[in-house]
Amino acid sequence: MVAWHPPMRLEARPRILRWTCECRARVYYLVVGGGRAHVRRTDRQTGAAHETARMRYAEAERLWHEILLGQAA
């Protein structure tokens, strides 16, 4: 189970490395910045955004793949 939190905007210059199709109702982004990474989830219908906790890039990339494969929610 993924713990989702309100956006924290901790990075001065976050970079979005990967994202899912913006034609979907829910879009996921793999974001890096400040030496850490996280996944952001945006609901396109409501505009609500949530993020995971900051983690090492390798952990965030593993989570990213689990989300894409439907193994994490």
PDB file of N, CA, C and O in Angstrom:
ATOM      1  N   MET A   1       0.839  -1.179   0.000  1.00  0.00           N
ATOM      2  CA  MET A   1       0.000   0.000   0.000  1.00  0.00           C
ATOM      3  C   MET A   1       0.887   1.245   0.000  1.00  0.00           C
ATOM      4  O   MET A   1       1.820   1.351   0.796  1.00  0.00           O
ATOM      5  N   VAL A   2       0.599   2.155  -0.868  1.00  0.00           N
ATOM      6  CA  VAL A   2       1.364   3.391  -0.972  1.00  0.00           C
ATOM      7  C   VAL A   2       0.739   4.448  -0.063  1.00  0.00           C
ATOM      8  O   VAL A   2      -0.476   4.650  -0.079  1.00  0.00           O
ATOM      9  N   ALA A   3       1.563   5.111   0.718  1.00  0.00           N
ATOM     10  CA  ALA A   3       1.087   6.207   1.568  1.00  0.00           C
ATOM     11  C   ALA A   3       1.171   7.505   0.764  1.00  0.00           C
ATOM     12  O   ALA A   3       2.262   7.946   0.404  1.00  0.00           O
ATOM     13  N   TRP A   4       0.028   8.109   0.487  1.00  0.00           N
ATOM     14  CA  TRP A   4      -0.028   9.356  -0.273  1.00  0.00           C
ATOM     15  C   TRP A   4      -0.232  10.522   0.688  1.00  0.00           C
ATOM     16  O   TRP A   4      -1.015  10.432   1.634  1.00  0.00           O
ATOM     17  N   HIS A   5       0.490  11.626   0.431  1.00  0.00           N
ATOM     18  CA  HIS A   5       0.455  12.810   1.283  1.00  0.00           C
ATOM     19  C   HIS A   5       0.142  14.043   0.435  1.00  0.00           C
ATOM     20  O   HIS A   5       0.334  14.013  -0.781  1.00  0.00           O
ATOM     21  N   PRO A   6      -0.331  15.118   1.048  1.00  0.00           N
ATOM     22  CA  PRO A   6      -0.508  16.366   0.298  1.00  0.00           C
ATOM     23  C   PRO A   6       0.843  16.826  -0.263  1.00  0.00           C
ATOM     24  O   PRO A   6       1.882  16.527   0.326  1.00  0.00           O
ATOM     25  N   PRO A   7       0.845  17.547  -1.387  1.00  0.00           N
ATOM     26  CA  PRO A   7       2.106  18.025  -1.968  1.00  0.00           C
ATOM     27  C   PRO A   7       2.901  18.873  -0.974  1.00  0.00           C
ATOM     28  O   PRO A   7       2.338  19.704  -0.262  1.00  0.00           O
ATOM     29  N   MET A   8       4.229  18.649  -0.936  1.00  0.00           N
ATOM     30  CA  MET A   8       5.081  19.363   0.008  1.00  0.00           C
ATOM     31  C   MET A   8       5.933  20.433  -0.646  1.00  0.00           C
ATOM     32  O   MET A   8       6.359  21.373   0.025  1.00  0.00           O
ATOM     33  N   ARG A   9       6.190  20.313  -1.932  1.00  0.00           N
ATOM     34  CA  ARG A   9       6.978  21.305  -2.674  1.00  0.00           C
ATOM     35  C   ARG A   9       8.300  21.632  -1.969  1.00  0.00           C
ATOM     36  O   ARG A   9       8.614  22.800  -1.741  1.00  0.00           O
ATOM     37  N   LEU A  10       9.055  20.612  -1.635  1.00  0.00           N
ATOM     38  CA  LEU A  10      10.311  20.803  -0.914  1.00  0.00           C
ATOM     39  C   LEU A  10      11.490  21.143  -1.825  1.00  0.00           C
ATOM     40  O   LEU A  10      12.463  21.749  -1.377  1.00  0.00           O
ATOM     41  N   GLU A  11      11.409  20.764  -3.087  1.00  0.00           N
ATOM     42  CA  GLU A  11      12.526  20.975  -4.002  1.00  0.00           C
ATOM     43  C   GLU A  11      12.464  22.367  -4.625  1.00  0.00           C
ATOM     44  O   GLU A  11      11.390  22.860  -4.969  1.00  0.00           O
ATOM     45  N   ALA A  12      13.626  22.987  -4.762  1.00  0.00           N
ATOM     46  CA  ALA A  12      13.682  24.300  -5.416  1.00  0.00           C
ATOM     47  C   ALA A  12      13.425  24.158  -6.915  1.00  0.00           C
ATOM     48  O   ALA A  12      12.760  24.994  -7.525  1.00  0.00           O
ATOM     49  N   ARG A  13      13.966  23.080  -7.499  1.00  0.00           N
ATOM     50  CA  ARG A  13      13.808  22.851  -8.940  1.00  0.00           C
ATOM     51  C   ARG A  13      13.494  21.378  -9.206  1.00  0.00           C
ATOM     52  O   ARG A  13      14.380  20.632  -9.623  1.00  0.00           O
ATOM     53  N   PRO A  14      12.278  20.954  -8.978  1.00  0.00           N
ATOM     54  CA  PRO A  14      11.944  19.552  -9.238  1.00  0.00           C
ATOM     55  C   PRO A  14      11.948  19.267 -10.742  1.00  0.00           C
ATOM     56  O   PRO A  14      11.574  20.114 -11.552  1.00  0.00           O
ATOM     57  N   ARG A  15      12.374  18.072 -11.088  1.00  0.00           N
ATOM     58  CA  ARG A  15      12.376  17.641 -12.491  1.00  0.00           C
ATOM     59  C   ARG A  15      11.483  16.421 -12.628  1.00  0.00           C
ATOM     60  O   ARG A  15      11.598  15.466 -11.860  1.00  0.00           O
ATOM     61  N   ILE A  16      10.614  16.459 -13.585  1.00  0.00           N
ATOM     62  CA  ILE A  16       9.762  15.317 -13.876  1.00  0.00           C
ATOM     63  C   ILE A  16      10.493  14.457 -14.898  1.00  0.00           C
ATOM     64  O   ILE A  16      10.733  14.883 -16.028  1.00  0.00           O
ATOM     65  N   LEU A  17      10.845  13.236 -14.486  1.00  0.00           N
ATOM     66  CA  LEU A  17      11.585  12.337 -15.375  1.00  0.00           C
ATOM     67  C   LEU A  17      10.662  11.491 -16.243  1.00  0.00           C
ATOM     68  O   LEU A  17      10.932  11.263 -17.422  1.00  0.00           O
ATOM     69  N   ARG A  18       9.567  11.031 -15.639  1.00  0.00           N
ATOM     70  CA  ARG A  18       8.631  10.173 -16.360  1.00  0.00           C
ATOM     71  C   ARG A  18       7.213  10.532 -15.947  1.00  0.00           C
ATOM     72  O   ARG A  18       6.984  11.080 -14.869  1.00  0.00           O
ATOM     73  N   TRP A  19       6.264  10.214 -16.823  1.00  0.00           N
ATOM     74  CA  TRP A  19       4.869  10.459 -16.509  1.00  0.00           C
ATOM     75  C   TRP A  19       4.021   9.490 -17.316  1.00  0.00           C
ATOM     76  O   TRP A  19       4.445   8.977 -18.351  1.00  0.00           O
ATOM     77  N   THR A  20       2.813   9.250 -16.819  1.00  0.00           N
ATOM     78  CA  THR A  20       1.880   8.411 -17.552  1.00  0.00           C
ATOM     79  C   THR A  20       1.067   9.301 -18.482  1.00  0.00           C
ATOM     80  O   THR A  20       1.173  10.526 -18.432  1.00  0.00           O
ATOM     81  N   CYS A  21       0.269   8.687 -19.316  1.00  0.00           N
ATOM     82  CA  CYS A  21      -0.501   9.420 -20.315  1.00  0.00           C
ATOM     83  C   CYS A  21      -1.456  10.420 -19.660  1.00  0.00           C
ATOM     84  O   CYS A  21      -2.222  10.066 -18.764  1.00  0.00           O
ATOM     85  N   GLU A  22      -1.400  11.650 -20.111  1.00  0.00           N
ATOM     86  CA  GLU A  22      -2.261  12.692 -19.561  1.00  0.00           C
ATOM     87  C   GLU A  22      -3.687  12.607 -20.084  1.00  0.00           C
ATOM     88  O   GLU A  22      -4.525  13.443 -19.747  1.00  0.00           O
ATOM     89  N   CYS A  23      -3.965  11.600 -20.907  1.00  0.00           N
ATOM     90  CA  CYS A  23      -5.337  11.387 -21.374  1.00  0.00           C
ATOM     91  C   CYS A  23      -6.160  10.613 -20.344  1.00  0.00           C
ATOM     92  O   CYS A  23      -7.377  10.496 -20.486  1.00  0.00           O
ATOM     93  N   ARG A  24      -5.511  10.092 -19.320  1.00  0.00           N
ATOM     94  CA  ARG A  24      -6.178   9.322 -18.266  1.00  0.00           C
ATOM     95  C   ARG A  24      -6.722  10.239 -17.177  1.00  0.00           C
ATOM     96  O   ARG A  24      -6.308  11.392 -17.055  1.00  0.00           O
ATOM     97  N   ALA A  25      -7.650   9.713 -16.393  1.00  0.00           N
ATOM     98  CA  ALA A  25      -8.226  10.488 -15.287  1.00  0.00           C
ATOM     99  C   ALA A  25      -7.202  10.711 -14.181  1.00  0.00           C
ATOM    100  O   ALA A  25      -7.244  11.732 -13.495  1.00  0.00           O
ATOM    101  N   ARG A  26      -6.287   9.772 -14.004  1.00  0.00           N
ATOM    102  CA  ARG A  26      -5.255   9.888 -12.974  1.00  0.00           C
ATOM    103  C   ARG A  26      -3.887   9.790 -13.654  1.00  0.00           C
ATOM    104  O   ARG A  26      -3.616   8.848 -14.399  1.00  0.00           O
ATOM    105  N   VAL A  27      -3.040  10.769 -13.386  1.00  0.00           N
ATOM    106  CA  VAL A  27      -1.709  10.827 -14.003  1.00  0.00           C
ATOM    107  C   VAL A  27      -0.667  10.699 -12.899  1.00  0.00           C
ATOM    108  O   VAL A  27      -0.793  11.301 -11.833  1.00  0.00           O
ATOM    109  N   TYR A  28       0.362   9.907 -13.172  1.00  0.00           N
ATOM    110  CA  TYR A  28       1.464   9.718 -12.224  1.00  0.00           C
ATOM    111  C   TYR A  28       2.730  10.321 -12.812  1.00  0.00           C
ATOM    112  O   TYR A  28       2.956  10.265 -14.021  1.00  0.00           O
ATOM    113  N   TYR A  29       3.563  10.904 -11.934  1.00  0.00           N
ATOM    114  CA  TYR A  29       4.821  11.521 -12.337  1.00  0.00           C
ATOM    115  C   TYR A  29       5.939  10.998 -11.442  1.00  0.00           C
ATOM    116  O   TYR A  29       5.762  10.879 -10.230  1.00  0.00           O
ATOM    117  N   LEU A  30       7.085  10.687 -12.034  1.00  0.00           N
ATOM    118  CA  LEU A  30       8.280  10.362 -11.269  1.00  0.00           C
ATOM    119  C   LEU A  30       9.094  11.645 -11.213  1.00  0.00           C
ATOM    120  O   LEU A  30       9.551  12.144 -12.241  1.00  0.00           O
ATOM    121  N   VAL A  31       9.274  12.178 -10.008  1.00  0.00           N
ATOM    122  CA  VAL A  31       9.881  13.496  -9.807  1.00  0.00           C
ATOM    123  C   VAL A  31      11.180  13.355  -9.022  1.00  0.00           C
ATOM    124  O   VAL A  31      11.240  12.610  -8.043  1.00  0.00           O
ATOM    125  N   VAL A  32      12.224  14.072  -9.452  1.00  0.00           N
ATOM    126  CA  VAL A  32      13.489  14.091  -8.716  1.00  0.00           C
ATOM    127  C   VAL A  32      13.881  15.531  -8.424  1.00  0.00           C
ATOM    128  O   VAL A  32      13.491  16.456  -9.136  1.00  0.00           O
ATOM    129  N   GLY A  33      14.654  15.698  -7.373  1.00  0.00           N
ATOM    130  CA  GLY A  33      15.149  17.022  -7.016  1.00  0.00           C
ATOM    131  C   GLY A  33      15.770  16.996  -5.642  1.00  0.00           C
ATOM    132  O   GLY A  33      15.299  16.281  -4.757  1.00  0.00           O
ATOM    133  N   GLY A  34      16.796  17.750  -5.459  1.00  0.00           N
ATOM    134  CA  GLY A  34      17.438  17.831  -4.155  1.00  0.00           C
ATOM    135  C   GLY A  34      18.052  16.517  -3.708  1.00  0.00           C
ATOM    136  O   GLY A  34      18.162  16.265  -2.508  1.00  0.00           O
ATOM    137  N   GLY A  35      18.453  15.678  -4.650  1.00  0.00           N
ATOM    138  CA  GLY A  35      19.069  14.409  -4.306  1.00  0.00           C
ATOM    139  C   GLY A  35      18.093  13.324  -3.894  1.00  0.00           C
ATOM    140  O   GLY A  35      18.521  12.242  -3.490  1.00  0.00           O
ATOM    141  N   ARG A  36      16.806  13.574  -3.984  1.00  0.00           N
ATOM    142  CA  ARG A  36      15.781  12.603  -3.599  1.00  0.00           C
ATOM    143  C   ARG A  36      14.773  12.478  -4.742  1.00  0.00           C
ATOM    144  O   ARG A  36      14.827  13.231  -5.714  1.00  0.00           O
ATOM    145  N   ALA A  37      13.859  11.523  -4.613  1.00  0.00           N
ATOM    146  CA  ALA A  37      12.844  11.311  -5.640  1.00  0.00           C
ATOM    147  C   ALA A  37      11.524  10.945  -4.973  1.00  0.00           C
ATOM    148  O   ALA A  37      11.499  10.508  -3.823  1.00  0.00           O
ATOM    149  N   HIS A  38      10.431  11.127  -5.704  1.00  0.00           N
ATOM    150  CA  HIS A  38       9.114  10.737  -5.222  1.00  0.00           C
ATOM    151  C   HIS A  38       8.172  10.572  -6.405  1.00  0.00           C
ATOM    152  O   HIS A  38       8.502  10.936  -7.534  1.00  0.00           O
ATOM    153  N   VAL A  39       7.010  10.025  -6.136  1.00  0.00           N
ATOM    154  CA  VAL A  39       5.984   9.876  -7.165  1.00  0.00           C
ATOM    155  C   VAL A  39       4.838  10.810  -6.811  1.00  0.00           C
ATOM    156  O   VAL A  39       4.388  10.857  -5.666  1.00  0.00           O
ATOM    157  N   ARG A  40       4.377  11.549  -7.802  1.00  0.00           N
ATOM    158  CA  ARG A  40       3.239  12.449  -7.633  1.00  0.00           C
ATOM    159  C   ARG A  40       2.048  11.872  -8.397  1.00  0.00           C
ATOM    160  O   ARG A  40       2.205  11.356  -9.504  1.00  0.00           O
ATOM    161  N   ARG A  41       0.877  11.960  -7.811  1.00  0.00           N
ATOM    162  CA  ARG A  41      -0.359  11.469  -8.418  1.00  0.00           C
ATOM    163  C   ARG A  41      -1.317  12.645  -8.526  1.00  0.00           C
ATOM    164  O   ARG A  41      -1.563  13.341  -7.540  1.00  0.00           O
ATOM    165  N   THR A  42      -1.861  12.869  -9.722  1.00  0.00           N
ATOM    166  CA  THR A  42      -2.791  13.971  -9.933  1.00  0.00           C
ATOM    167  C   THR A  42      -4.100  13.439 -10.512  1.00  0.00           C
ATOM    168  O   THR A  42      -4.095  12.688 -11.487  1.00  0.00           O
ATOM    169  N   ASP A  43      -5.197  13.826  -9.916  1.00  0.00           N
ATOM    170  CA  ASP A  43      -6.523  13.479 -10.407  1.00  0.00           C
ATOM    171  C   ASP A  43      -6.942  14.602 -11.348  1.00  0.00           C
ATOM    172  O   ASP A  43      -7.161  15.731 -10.909  1.00  0.00           O
ATOM    173  N   ARG A  44      -7.052  14.305 -12.624  1.00  0.00           N
ATOM    174  CA  ARG A  44      -7.324  15.340 -13.621  1.00  0.00           C
ATOM    175  C   ARG A  44      -8.739  15.907 -13.497  1.00  0.00           C
ATOM    176  O   ARG A  44      -8.975  17.043 -13.908  1.00  0.00           O
ATOM    177  N   GLN A  45      -9.665  15.163 -12.954  1.00  0.00           N
ATOM    178  CA  GLN A  45     -11.038  15.659 -12.837  1.00  0.00           C
ATOM    179  C   GLN A  45     -11.173  16.687 -11.722  1.00  0.00           C
ATOM    180  O   GLN A  45     -11.875  17.686 -11.880  1.00  0.00           O
ATOM    181  N   THR A  46     -10.503  16.449 -10.593  1.00  0.00           N
ATOM    182  CA  THR A  46     -10.629  17.356  -9.455  1.00  0.00           C
ATOM    183  C   THR A  46      -9.422  18.288  -9.311  1.00  0.00           C
ATOM    184  O   THR A  46      -9.508  19.316  -8.639  1.00  0.00           O
ATOM    185  N   GLY A  47      -8.305  17.931  -9.938  1.00  0.00           N
ATOM    186  CA  GLY A  47      -7.088  18.717  -9.799  1.00  0.00           C
ATOM    187  C   GLY A  47      -6.308  18.412  -8.527  1.00  0.00           C
ATOM    188  O   GLY A  47      -5.275  19.030  -8.268  1.00  0.00           O
ATOM    189  N   ALA A  48      -6.797  17.461  -7.732  1.00  0.00           N
ATOM    190  CA  ALA A  48      -6.130  17.106  -6.475  1.00  0.00           C
ATOM    191  C   ALA A  48      -4.822  16.380  -6.762  1.00  0.00           C
ATOM    192  O   ALA A  48      -4.766  15.504  -7.625  1.00  0.00           O
ATOM    193  N   ALA A  49      -3.773  16.749  -6.034  1.00  0.00           N
ATOM    194  CA  ALA A  49      -2.462  16.116  -6.187  1.00  0.00           C
ATOM    195  C   ALA A  49      -2.016  15.537  -4.854  1.00  0.00           C
ATOM    196  O   ALA A  49      -2.289  16.103  -3.795  1.00  0.00           O
ATOM    197  N   HIS A  50      -1.333  14.414  -4.918  1.00  0.00           N
ATOM    198  CA  HIS A  50      -0.763  13.767  -3.744  1.00  0.00           C
ATOM    199  C   HIS A  50       0.625  13.257  -4.110  1.00  0.00           C
ATOM    200  O   HIS A  50       0.914  13.007  -5.280  1.00  0.00           O
ATOM    201  N   GLU A  51       1.476  13.106  -3.110  1.00  0.00           N
ATOM    202  CA  GLU A  51       2.847  12.657  -3.338  1.00  0.00           C
ATOM    203  C   GLU A  51       3.230  11.604  -2.316  1.00  0.00           C
ATOM    204  O   GLU A  51       2.672  11.541  -1.220  1.00  0.00           O
ATOM    205  N   THR A  52       4.189  10.782  -2.695  1.00  0.00           N
ATOM    206  CA  THR A  52       4.777   9.852  -1.736  1.00  0.00           C
ATOM    207  C   THR A  52       5.830  10.602  -0.932  1.00  0.00           C
ATOM    208  O   THR A  52       6.157  11.748  -1.238  1.00  0.00           O
ATOM    209  N   ALA A  53       6.346   9.960   0.075  1.00  0.00           N
ATOM    210  CA  ALA A  53       7.463  10.525   0.829  1.00  0.00           C
ATOM    211  C   ALA A  53       8.696  10.562  -0.078  1.00  0.00           C
ATOM    212  O   ALA A  53       8.777   9.812  -1.050  1.00  0.00           O
ATOM    213  N   ARG A  54       9.643  11.429   0.241  1.00  0.00           N
ATOM    214  CA  ARG A  54      10.897  11.479  -0.508  1.00  0.00           C
ATOM    215  C   ARG A  54      11.708  10.241  -0.168  1.00  0.00           C
ATOM    216  O   ARG A  54      11.709   9.777   0.972  1.00  0.00           O
ATOM    217  N   MET A  55      12.401   9.707  -1.176  1.00  0.00           N
ATOM    218  CA  MET A  55      13.190   8.496  -0.992  1.00  0.00           C
ATOM    219  C   MET A  55      14.359   8.497  -1.956  1.00  0.00           C
ATOM    220  O   MET A  55      14.462   9.364  -2.824  1.00  0.00           O
ATOM    221  N   ARG A  56      15.233   7.526  -1.800  1.00  0.00           N
ATOM    222  CA  ARG A  56      16.341   7.390  -2.749  1.00  0.00           C
ATOM    223  C   ARG A  56      15.764   7.105  -4.128  1.00  0.00           C
ATOM    224  O   ARG A  56      14.677   6.541  -4.253  1.00  0.00           O
ATOM    225  N   TYR A  57      16.505   7.502  -5.166  1.00  0.00           N
ATOM    226  CA  TYR A  57      16.006   7.341  -6.527  1.00  0.00           C
ATOM    227  C   TYR A  57      15.686   5.884  -6.847  1.00  0.00           C
ATOM    228  O   TYR A  57      14.660   5.602  -7.467  1.00  0.00           O
ATOM    229  N   ALA A  58      16.546   4.958  -6.436  1.00  0.00           N
ATOM    230  CA  ALA A  58      16.317   3.538  -6.736  1.00  0.00           C
ATOM    231  C   ALA A  58      14.998   3.053  -6.143  1.00  0.00           C
ATOM    232  O   ALA A  58      14.285   2.275  -6.777  1.00  0.00           O
ATOM    233  N   GLU A  59      14.669   3.499  -4.944  1.00  0.00           N
ATOM    234  CA  GLU A  59      13.404   3.114  -4.315  1.00  0.00           C
ATOM    235  C   GLU A  59      12.218   3.717  -5.063  1.00  0.00           C
ATOM    236  O   GLU A  59      11.208   3.045  -5.276  1.00  0.00           O
ATOM    237  N   ALA A  60      12.340   4.975  -5.460  1.00  0.00           N
ATOM    238  CA  ALA A  60      11.259   5.642  -6.193  1.00  0.00           C
ATOM    239  C   ALA A  60      11.039   4.991  -7.550  1.00  0.00           C
ATOM    240  O   ALA A  60       9.899   4.844  -7.990  1.00  0.00           O
ATOM    241  N   GLU A  61      12.112   4.604  -8.210  1.00  0.00           N
ATOM    242  CA  GLU A  61      11.987   3.951  -9.509  1.00  0.00           C
ATOM    243  C   GLU A  61      11.317   2.577  -9.357  1.00  0.00           C
ATOM    244  O   GLU A  61      10.504   2.189 -10.197  1.00  0.00           O
ATOM    245  N   ARG A  62      11.649   1.857  -8.311  1.00  0.00           N
ATOM    246  CA  ARG A  62      11.011   0.564  -8.048  1.00  0.00           C
ATOM    247  C   ARG A  62       9.508   0.763  -7.803  1.00  0.00           C
ATOM    248  O   ARG A  62       8.684   0.014  -8.327  1.00  0.00           O
ATOM    249  N   LEU A  63       9.162   1.778  -7.003  1.00  0.00           N
ATOM    250  CA  LEU A  63       7.756   2.091  -6.746  1.00  0.00           C
ATOM    251  C   LEU A  63       7.052   2.487  -8.035  1.00  0.00           C
ATOM    252  O   LEU A  63       5.917   2.075  -8.276  1.00  0.00           O
ATOM    253  N   TRP A  64       7.712   3.277  -8.858  1.00  0.00           N
ATOM    254  CA  TRP A  64       7.166   3.703 -10.147  1.00  0.00           C
ATOM    255  C   TRP A  64       6.767   2.486 -10.984  1.00  0.00           C
ATOM    256  O   TRP A  64       5.665   2.439 -11.532  1.00  0.00           O
ATOM    257  N   HIS A  65       7.659   1.512 -11.081  1.00  0.00           N
ATOM    258  CA  HIS A  65       7.369   0.310 -11.863  1.00  0.00           C
ATOM    259  C   HIS A  65       6.232  -0.497 -11.238  1.00  0.00           C
ATOM    260  O   HIS A  65       5.408  -1.052 -11.965  1.00  0.00           O
ATOM    261  N   GLU A  66       6.170  -0.574  -9.932  1.00  0.00           N
ATOM    262  CA  GLU A  66       5.069  -1.284  -9.264  1.00  0.00           C
ATOM    263  C   GLU A  66       3.730  -0.614  -9.555  1.00  0.00           C
ATOM    264  O   GLU A  66       2.728  -1.294  -9.777  1.00  0.00           O
ATOM    265  N   ILE A  67       3.712   0.715  -9.556  1.00  0.00           N
ATOM    266  CA  ILE A  67       2.478   1.444  -9.882  1.00  0.00           C
ATOM    267  C   ILE A  67       2.060   1.142 -11.313  1.00  0.00           C
ATOM    268  O   ILE A  67       0.889   0.860 -11.569  1.00  0.00           O
ATOM    269  N   LEU A  68       3.005   1.198 -12.250  1.00  0.00           N
ATOM    270  CA  LEU A  68       2.681   0.943 -13.655  1.00  0.00           C
ATOM    271  C   LEU A  68       2.185  -0.474 -13.883  1.00  0.00           C
ATOM    272  O   LEU A  68       1.332  -0.701 -14.742  1.00  0.00           O
ATOM    273  N   LEU A  69       2.709  -1.429 -13.124  1.00  0.00           N
ATOM    274  CA  LEU A  69       2.300  -2.829 -13.273  1.00  0.00           C
ATOM    275  C   LEU A  69       1.051  -3.181 -12.477  1.00  0.00           C
ATOM    276  O   LEU A  69       0.579  -4.317 -12.529  1.00  0.00           O
ATOM    277  N   GLY A  70       0.507  -2.200 -11.732  1.00  0.00           N
ATOM    278  CA  GLY A  70      -0.686  -2.446 -10.943  1.00  0.00           C
ATOM    279  C   GLY A  70      -0.418  -3.223  -9.667  1.00  0.00           C
ATOM    280  O   GLY A  70      -1.339  -3.786  -9.076  1.00  0.00           O
ATOM    281  N   GLN A  71       0.833  -3.256  -9.239  1.00  0.00           N
ATOM    282  CA  GLN A  71       1.197  -3.972  -8.023  1.00  0.00           C
ATOM    283  C   GLN A  71       1.186  -3.074  -6.804  1.00  0.00           C
ATOM    284  O   GLN A  71       1.353  -3.557  -5.684  1.00  0.00           O
ATOM    285  N   ALA A  72       0.996  -1.796  -6.992  1.00  0.00           N
ATOM    286  CA  ALA A  72       0.905  -0.822  -5.886  1.00  0.00           C
ATOM    287  C   ALA A  72      -0.289   0.074  -6.183  1.00  0.00           C
ATOM    288  O   ALA A  72      -0.641   0.297  -7.342  1.00  0.00           O
ATOM    289  N   ALA A  73      -0.904   0.580  -5.132  1.00  0.00           N
ATOM    290  CA  ALA A  73      -2.072   1.447  -5.351  1.00  0.00           C
ATOM    291  C   ALA A  73      -1.800   2.839  -4.853  1.00  0.00           C
ATOM    292  O   ALA A  73      -2.665   3.710  -4.951  1.00  0.00           O
TER     293      ALA A  73
END
